[in-house]
Amino acid sequence: MTTPGLGLPMAVPAEGLPARVRVHEVGARDGLQNEKEVVPTEVKAEFVRRLAAAGLTTVEATSFVHPKWVPQLADAEELFPLVRDLRSPSGQAVHLPVLVPNERGLDRALALGATRVAVFASATESFAKANLNRTVDEALAMFEPVVARARAAGVHVRGYLSMCFGDPWEGPVPVDRVVRVCRALLDMGCDELSLGDTIGVATPGHVGALLTALAGEGVPVSALGVHFHDTYGQALANTLAALRHGVTTVDASAGGLGGCPYAKSATGNLATEDLVWMLTGLGIDTGIDLGLLTATSGWMAGHLGRPSPSRTVRALSHKE
């Protein structure tokens, strides 16, 4: 047990939790892609730089989706070279994954020297149709050559799986359906999976049931990350449930930015600051400077013209 520093909670470790968690920061991509106004390229680049300076070692930089579909990230070719060679305060290279929807997107990413890419699949037919205009199996078939080519080029591949717990059109999603698509993504060569609660309806028991089922099908917990939305205020509770099952990678968005443009009931992502506050209180190492992170989210909120929805950002800002 340690006493808190300025703006930090008391650290009281709990049994059965990992000693360290890797935060996969998605604010610069998943967060900014939902903004109504396009954020200038240099502001995006500075956002990524500040996140890296705060100690985040994985910062999802942008998306190589066609600009017609995500105009907010149409500057991917201009942005990526501005941040490509970032290092953390300790001198470690910062991982900068980029989203690639197809082989054309992969070509664009590889041409700029990307070493980490992500594909975006769905556990449900309705969302696969809305997001990719394909069935689940057609989308998986589209991703196979993307993953194969990326792996052949020595590039790390993450597989996002949306609607793992509930779908706005179909309701609750059966666990076995999610397991099937997870298994397919791993079998085609994805290095890791991110389990998405796209509309924020998961609860801790549901999270535990899915992770138990995945383990039963031979999916290693080391290959799993979790991506929770806070629509019903469950994101931190769900994260804690995942940690108790051995998950050590958690997606979060600085300042709680983001949602999903193809699922209108999807509200913001879990705020990175709220996550780091909880992990710090549990004595779990993240390597993140909460003060610098909070300042970064406050800076971005100023550029966006509205206060951050993160409770921790607001609380710490009021202490200043």
C-alpha positions in Angstrom: 0.0 0.0 0.0 1.3 3.4 -0.9 0.1 6.9 0.0 -1.2 9.0 -2.9 0.8 11.8 -4.6 -0.7 14.9 -5.9 -3.7 14.0 -7.9 -3.2 10.2 -7.5 -5.2 7.6 -5.6 -3.9 5.5 -2.8 -2.5 2.3 -4.3 -4.0 -0.8 -2.6 -3.1 -3.9 -4.6 -5.6 -6.7 -4.9 -5.0 -10.4 -5.4 -5.5 -12.1 -8.7 -4.7 -9.1 -10.9 -1.8 -8.5 -13.3 1.2 -6.5 -12.2 1.2 -4.5 -15.5 -1.4 -3.5 -18.1 -0.7 -2.2 -21.6 -3.1 0.6 -22.5 -3.9 0.6 -26.2 -4.7 4.2 -26.9 -7.4 4.7 -29.6 -8.3 8.4 -29.2 -6.4 9.7 -32.2 -8.1 7.3 -34.5 -11.3 5.9 -32.9 -12.0 9.2 -31.1 -11.3 11.8 -33.8 -13.0 9.8 -36.6 -16.3 10.7 -34.9 -15.8 14.4 -34.8 -18.2 16.5 -36.9 -15.5 19.0 -37.8 -12.2 17.8 -39.3 -9.3 18.3 -36.9 -6.2 19.8 -38.6 -3.4 17.4 -39.4 -0.9 19.2 -37.2 -3.2 19.1 -34.2 -3.7 15.4 -34.7 0.1 14.9 -34.9 0.6 17.0 -31.8 -2.0 14.9 -30.0 -0.2 11.7 -30.8 3.1 13.3 -29.7 1.7 14.4 -26.4 0.1 11.0 -25.8 3.5 9.3 -26.4 5.2 11.9 -24.1 2.7 10.9 -21.3 4.0 7.3 -21.5 1.6 5.6 -23.8 3.6 3.0 -25.8 0.7 2.1 -28.2 -1.1 4.9 -29.9 -3.4 4.1 -32.7 -2.5 6.8 -35.2 -5.1 6.9 -38.1 -7.1 4.8 -40.6 -6.5 4.0 -44.2 -10.2 3.6 -44.9 -11.3 5.4 -48.1 -11.8 9.1 -47.3 -15.4 8.9 -48.6 -16.4 6.8 -45.6 -14.2 8.5 -42.9 -13.5 12.0 -44.1 -12.1 13.0 -40.7 -9.1 10.8 -41.3 -8.6 11.6 -45.0 -5.1 13.0 -44.2 -3.6 9.6 -43.2 -0.8 10.0 -45.8 0.1 13.4 -44.4 -0.2 12.5 -40.7 1.6 9.2 -40.4 5.1 10.5 -41.5 4.8 13.2 -38.9 4.6 10.7 -36.0 6.2 7.6 -37.5 9.4 7.7 -35.5 8.1 8.6 -32.0 9.7 7.3 -28.9 8.5 7.2 -25.3 10.2 9.1 -22.5 12.2 6.0 -21.7 13.5 5.8 -25.3 11.2 2.9 -26.3 9.8 3.0 -29.8 6.1 3.9 -29.7 3.8 1.4 -31.6 1.5 3.3 -34.0 -1.1 0.8 -35.4 -3.3 2.0 -38.3 -6.6 0.6 -39.4 -6.7 -1.0 -42.9 -10.1 -2.2 -44.3 -8.8 -4.0 -47.3 -5.7 -4.7 -49.5 -5.7 -1.2 -50.9 -5.6 0.2 -47.4 -2.8 -2.1 -46.6 -0.9 -0.9 -49.6 -1.2 2.6 -48.4 0.0 1.8 -44.9 3.0 -0.3 -46.0 4.1 2.4 -48.4 4.5 4.7 -45.4 6.4 2.1 -43.3 3.6 1.1 -40.9 4.7 -1.9 -38.8 1.3 -2.5 -37.1 -2.1 -2.7 -38.8 -5.6 -3.6 -37.7 -8.6 -5.1 -39.4 -12.2 -4.5 -38.2 -14.6 -7.4 -38.2 -18.1 -7.9 -36.7 -19.6 -10.7 -34.6 -23.1 -9.9 -36.0 -24.5 -9.9 -39.5 -26.4 -6.6 -39.1 -23.3 -4.7 -38.1 -21.2 -6.4 -40.8 -23.7 -5.2 -43.3 -23.9 -1.7 -41.9 -20.1 -1.2 -41.5 -18.7 -3.3 -44.4 -21.7 -4.0 -46.6 -20.8 -7.7 -46.4 -21.8 -10.8 -44.4 -19.6 -11.8 -41.5 -18.1 -14.6 -43.6 -17.6 -12.3 -46.6 -15.8 -9.9 -44.4 -13.5 -12.6 -43.0 -12.7 -13.7 -46.6 -11.8 -10.1 -47.5 -9.5 -9.9 -44.5 -7.6 -13.2 -45.3 -5.3 -11.8 -48.0 -4.8 -8.6 -46.0 -3.6 -10.5 -42.9 -1.5 -12.9 -45.0 0.3 -10.1 -46.8 0.8 -8.1 -43.7 2.3 -11.1 -41.9 4.5 -11.9 -44.9 5.8 -8.3 -44.6 6.6 -8.8 -40.9 3.8 -6.5 -39.8 1.9 -7.1 -36.6 -1.9 -7.6 -37.1 -4.6 -6.8 -34.7 -8.2 -8.0 -35.3 -10.9 -5.8 -33.9 -14.2 -7.6 -33.3 -17.2 -5.4 -32.8 -20.6 -6.2 -31.2 -19.2 -8.9 -29.0 -21.9 -8.4 -26.3 -24.9 -6.7 -27.9 -26.0 -5.3 -31.3 -28.5 -2.4 -31.7 -30.4 -4.4 -34.4 -30.1 -8.0 -33.1 -29.9 -7.6 -29.3 -27.7 -9.7 -27.1 -25.1 -11.6 -29.0 -24.6 -15.4 -28.3 -21.2 -16.2 -26.8 -20.6 -19.0 -29.2 -21.0 -16.7 -32.2 -18.3 -14.4 -30.9 -16.0 -17.3 -30.2 -16.4 -18.6 -33.8 -15.3 -15.3 -35.3 -12.5 -14.9 -32.8 -11.2 -18.3 -33.7 -11.4 -17.5 -37.4 -9.4 -14.3 -37.0 -6.7 -16.0 -35.1 -6.6 -18.9 -37.5 -6.1 -16.6 -40.4 -3.0 -15.1 -38.6 -4.1 -12.2 -36.4 -1.5 -11.6 -33.6 -4.1 -10.3 -31.2 -7.8 -9.6 -30.9 -9.7 -6.7 -29.4 -13.1 -7.7 -28.0 -15.4 -4.7 -28.6 -18.5 -3.8 -26.6 -19.5 -1.4 -29.3 -22.8 -0.2 -27.7 -21.7 -0.5 -24.1 -24.2 -3.1 -23.0 -21.8 -5.7 -21.5 -21.8 -6.5 -17.8 -19.0 -8.2 -15.7 -20.7 -11.6 -15.8 -21.1 -11.5 -19.6 -17.5 -10.5 -19.9 -16.4 -13.4 -17.7 -18.6 -15.9 -19.7 -17.0 -14.8 -23.0 -13.5 -15.0 -21.7 -14.1 -18.4 -20.2 -15.6 -19.7 -23.5 -12.6 -18.4 -25.4 -10.2 -20.1 -23.1 -12.2 -23.3 -23.5 -11.6 -23.1 -27.3 -7.9 -22.7 -26.9 -7.7 -18.9 -27.4 -4.8 -17.7 -25.3 -5.7 -14.8 -23.0 -2.3 -13.2 -23.9 -3.8 -12.6 -27.4 -6.8 -10.8 -26.1 -7.5 -7.1 -25.4 -10.8 -5.6 -24.4 -12.5 -2.5 -25.8 -15.4 -1.2 -23.6 -17.7 1.7 -24.2 -19.3 3.4 -21.2 -22.8 3.9 -22.4 -24.3 2.4 -19.2 -21.4 3.2 -16.9 -20.1 -0.3 -16.9 -16.7 0.1 -18.7 -14.5 0.1 -15.6 -16.4 -2.8 -13.9 -16.1 -4.8 -17.1 -12.4 -4.0 -17.3 -11.9 -5.2 -13.8 -13.7 -8.4 -14.7 -11.4 -8.9 -17.7 -8.3 -8.3 -15.6 -9.4 -11.0 -13.1 -9.5 -13.4 -16.1 -5.9 -12.5 -17.0 -6.4 -9.9 -19.7 -3.5 -7.4 -19.7 -4.3 -5.2 -22.8 -7.1 -2.6 -22.4 -8.2 -0.2 -25.1 -9.1 3.3 -24.0 -9.5 6.8 -25.5 -7.9 9.9 -24.1 -10.6 12.1 -22.7 -13.2 9.6 -23.5 -13.4 10.6 -27.1 -15.2 8.5 -29.7 -18.1 6.3 -30.4 -19.0 4.5 -33.6 -20.3 6.2 -36.8 -22.2 3.1 -37.9 -24.0 2.4 -34.5 -25.8 5.5 -33.3 -26.3 4.1 -29.8 -22.6 3.7 -29.3 -21.4 6.5 -27.0 -17.9 7.3 -25.9 -15.1 4.9 -25.3 -13.7 4.2 -21.8 -11.6 7.3 -20.9 -7.9 6.5 -20.6 -7.6 8.8 -17.6 -10.4 6.9 -15.8 -8.8 3.6 -16.6 -5.3 4.8 -15.4 -6.9 6.2 -12.1 -8.4 2.8 -11.4 -5.2 0.8 -12.3 -3.0 3.1 -10.3 -5.3 2.6 -7.3 -4.9 -1.2 -7.7 -1.2 -0.9 -7.8 -1.0 -2.0 -11.5 1.8 -0.4 -13.5 1.0 1.3 -16.8 4.0 3.5 -17.3 1.6 6.4 -17.9 2.0 9.9 -16.3 -1.6 10.7 -15.3 -0.8 14.4 -15.0 0.6 14.7 -18.5 -2.2 12.6 -19.9 -4.9 14.7 -18.3 -3.2 17.9 -19.6 -3.2 16.4 -23.1 -6.9 15.6 -23.0 -7.6 19.1 -21.7 -5.6 20.5 -24.5 -7.5 18.5 -27.1 -10.8 19.4 -25.5 -9.8 23.0 -26.0 -9.3 22.4 -29.7 -12.6 20.6 -30.0 -14.4 23.4 -28.2 -16.1 21.3 -25.4 -15.1 19.9 -22.0 -13.8 16.4 -21.8 -16.4 13.7 -20.7 -13.7 12.0 -18.6 -14.6 12.2 -14.9 -10.9 12.0 -14.0 -10.0 14.8 -16.3 -12.7 17.0 -14.8 -11.9 16.1 -11.3 -8.1 16.8 -11.6 -8.8 19.9 -13.6 -10.9 21.3 -10.8 -8.0 20.8 -8.4 -5.7 23.1 -10.3 
